[in-house]
Amino acid sequence: MNRVLINILLTSLFLLQSAQAQVKEKAHSDSMNTILFKVNSQKHQHTSYLFGTHHAFGKVFFDSLAIANQALASSDLLIKENLNIPGEMAEDIINRRTEITQWKKYLSNEDLAYIENLFATSPTDYNKMTPTEMYAFLNRYFKQQVCLNKTINNTSLSLDDYIGTEAEKLNIELVQLTNTLRTTLSSTGTSADVNGTFGIAKGATIRCKFLQIQGVDGTTVSSVSQDAEAGSITITDGTFGVAKANSLIYIDGSSNSAILEGKVLIDKYPEANQTIYLDLDRILTAGAAS
């Protein structure tokens, strides 16, 4: 069976070109009126789908895309930016920062009061957000409240999270592929400090924009220093180039979480509480740090 991938990239690039890709005719020869791309390779028989998403849109939008839903239903694996793991979510990363943004340099008193009201019940400390992040948030908020006319009682998920829940209903495996540099790389080398290494196994393939040299068969992780929030990785068949802190690194072939579902039949109850053990070696392939 061919393994089908859907890459959920959180970007509005394709979406802004046309949100009605399935029904709208191509207007110009140099434009791409689509948000769903089918990817094939002559090297294997697998089919992949690249779907451009936008955080602001959700259930109603995706449900209207019949072809995208068919592509999801035919998939074995869904690759998202993240899996909303506690401690690794956007607000967790932002709240751990120590640098404070002086919003009075950017906003009037009236605008600052508006921002404070928006974040009054938010788990995110907006004082630690960057101006770029605040722009992205306000852009998303505008699209939800104005373009979609989303009410305060509407608790529908963002587009990528909604697609994730639909994948779970179809028993499709979910993985996340990103990690970020913890410190700036000022010179080329084979090691990089990252923000947490749990779930990164020896032998996993990596991809990033600052991979200066890459092996013919790809670049893989040769060793990992284990750490929940820090740590480092060393690669083989490749070299890192110069890169800024928080640059993205994509990890293929390993994951820091797994969802196990099933039913446990109990036909005899013990007199006292018992601990039930799962032999994970029969279910999962454990990753090796080094």
N, C-alpha and C positions, 0 to 999 in steps of 0.2 A: 504494500500500500504506500502510495506517495505521501510523504510528510509535508503538510502545508503549514506555512507560517503566515501570520498576520502581524506586521510590525505596526504598533500604535505609536506614532510620533506626535508629540504634543507641539504642533506647529500649525499656524493658520495659513501657511504658504499656499497649499493646494486649495484650501477651503475658500480663501479670499478670491481666487480666480473664478470659481463658480460653485455655489452651494447647490445648484440644480443640475449636477453633472449628468445624471441619468436621463434627463428629459430635455435638456437644452442642446440645441445644435451648436456646432463649433462656429464661432463668429469670425475668428481671424486665423489665418494659417499659422501664425507664430504663437498662438495661445493654446493652453491645455485645459479644456473644460472638464476636468475630472478630479476627484479626490481619491480614487481607487486605482492602483496600478497592479497589473499582474506581471510577475517576474519569473522567467524560466531560464535555465542554464543548459548548455550543451553537455556539461560535465556530469549531470545527473538528471533524474526524472522528477525531482521534487518541484512543486509549484509554490511560489510565495506571493503574498499580497501585501502591498504597501498602502496603508490607509492614512491619509492626513487628517488629523482631528483638531478640534478647537475645544478648550475646556468649557466654554460657555454653553455649548450646545449639548443636548442629552438625548433622552428617550424618544421624544417626538421626532427629532431630526433623524436619528439612526433607524427608527422603525419605518421611516418613509423610504429608505434606501433598500429596495428589494435585492439588488445585486450584491450589495455589501453584506447583507444578512445571509445570503446564500454562500458567499465566500467564507464567512465566519463559521457557518454550520458545517462546511466541508473541511474545516481545519482540525489538525491534531494538536497544535500549539499556538498560544497567543502570547506575544512578546509585548510587554508594556514598559513604560518608562520606570514605573515603580509599582509595588504591590501594597502601598499604604501600610507598611510595617511600622509599629510603634517605635519611636526613636529615630526613624529614618524618613519621616514625613517632612514636608517643606517647613511647617511651623517649628518642628524640632530643630532643624538645621539653623533656621533664623534665630530662634530663641537662645541657642547656645553661643551666639556671637557676643562679643564684648564691646564692639564699636557701635556708637550711637550716631544716628543721622540727625543733623541739626535741621529739622524741617522748617524752622523759621527763616532759614536762608532761601528756601524754595517756595514756601506757601504764605499766603496772607493769613491774618488771624481768622477770617471767615472760612477760608479753605481748610485751615488746620482744624477748626472746630468741626467741620464736615467730616474730615478723616477720623477724628476722635470718636465721633458718633458712629461711623461705619464699623470701627473696630472695638466698640464698647463691650461686646460679648464674644469677641474673637479670641481663640487661644493663641493667636500670633501677636507678638509684641511689634507693632508697626514701627516703633522707634529704632528697631534693629534691621529694618528692611532698607534696601538700597533704593535710590530714585528709580532705577530701571524696573525693579520688582514692583514698586508702587504703581508705576505706569502700566505694567502688565495687569496688575490687579484691577485698577480702575477701568482699563479697557475691557476686561472680562465682565466687570460689574455693569458697565454701560450696556454691553450686548445682552446681558441677562435681563436687566430691568427695563431697558428701552426697546431693543430689537425684539426680544422674546416676550416682553411684558410679564416677566416672572414675578409672582407675588411672594410675600414673605412666608406664606404658608406652604409654598411649593418646595418640597424637600427632595425633588428629583435629583439624581446624581449627575455629575459632569459626564461628558461624552465618553471619555476613556474609562471611567469607573463603571459606567452603565454597560459598556461593551464587555468589561471584565465580568460583571455579574451574569450577563447572558452567556458568556463562555463557560462559567461555572455550572450553569443549568444544563449545558450540553456536555458536561464532563470533559471539557477541553483543558489541557494543562496550561497553567499560567506561570510565566517567569518574568523576572526583571533583569535587565542587562547593563545597568549603569552603576558606576562608582565614580568618585571624583578625586582629583589630586588634592592632597592635604597641604602640600607646600609647592612653591614654584620650582620648576625645573629650569635651571639657568644654563645647563650644558647637556650635551648628549650623554646617554648611558643606558644601562639595562635594568635599573631599579627605579622605583617610584614610591613615594609615601602617599598613602590613600586614606580616605575617611572610613575605615572599617574594612576588615578582610573576611569576616564570617561569610561562608558560602562560596568563597573563591577557592577552587581546588587546583592542585598541581595538574597540568595538562590542559586546563581550560584555554580556549582561544580568546585573544583580546583584539579589540579594534579601537582606534582612536585617531583623531585628526593629526596628532603630533607624533605618530609612529613614523620615524624618519626612514628606517630600513625595515623591510618585511621579508620573511622567508617565502620561498615559492609555495610551500604548503601552509602558509600562515604563521603567525607568531603566537607562541603559547607561554603559559606561566610555568616557570621552572621551580620556583619556591615561594612560600608565603609565610610572613610572620603574623601569627594569629593575634587579632585585637578587635574588640567590638567597635571601637570608635577611631582607632588609628591603624598602625601596622603598615607594612610595605609589601610590594610584590616585585619579583625579579623575573624577567622574561628571557626566552631563548629564541633564536632565529629572528631577531629584530632588535631595534634600537629606538629608544625614546628621543625625541627632539626637544627643543626648548618649548616650554608651555607654562601658562599661568596657573596659579592655584585654583581649584574648583573646576578645572577642565574635565570633561567627561571621558570616562573609559568604559567601553562596552565589554562585558564578560559573556562569552558563549560557552555552553557546556557545563554550567554549574549553577546552583541556586542556593540561597540561604534560607529557604523555606520550602515546605512540602505540605500539601493538603491531603490527608488520608480520610476517606469516607467509607462507611460500611456499617453493618449491623452486627452487634454482639449478642448472641443467644445464650442466656444464662438458664440452665436447667436444674442447678443445685446451688443454693445459697449458703455461704459459710456462716458460722456463728459470730465471727468477729470480722471487722474490716480487713480487706486484703488488698495488696498492691498488685496490679496486673501489669506484666511486662510484655513489651512487643519486641520481637527479634527483628530489628530494622535491617540487619544484614541480609535478610531474606526478601526485603522489599526494596531497599535503596542501595545505590552504589556510593559508599562513603568517599568523600574527597580526601586527598592527602595534602597536608600543608607543605611538605617538602620531601 
